[in-house]
């Protein structure tokens, strides 16, 4: 039976690190989408673009 806490298992360590980076990257991308877009005005203040473009229904 193999020991799951073996420090010499480099393949398992590498896969764990890779999956961790992927999870953090995906989480960051989702947070960026949720945050929305924003612009700085001439005073340096942040203005969030919160307008919703609804279809005209024509």
RABELKA-V44483 format. One record per backbone hydrogen bond with DSSP energy under -1.0 kcal/mol. NH is the residue of the N-H (numbers start at 1). CO is the residue of the C=O. If there is no record, write none. Layout:
nh:NH co:CO
nh:NH co:CO
This chain:
nh:6 co:3
nh:9 co:6
nh:10 co:8
nh:13 co:9
nh:14 co:10
nh:15 co:11
nh:16 co:12
nh:17 co:13
nh:18 co:14
nh:19 co:15
nh:20 co:16
nh:21 co:17
nh:22 co:18
nh:23 co:19
nh:24 co:20
nh:25 co:21
nh:26 co:22
nh:27 co:23
nh:28 co:24
nh:29 co:25
nh:30 co:26
nh:31 co:27
nh:32 co:28
nh:33 co:29
nh:34 co:30
nh:35 co:31
nh:36 co:32
nh:39 co:47
nh:41 co:45
nh:44 co:41
nh:47 co:39
nh:49 co:37
nh:50 co:48
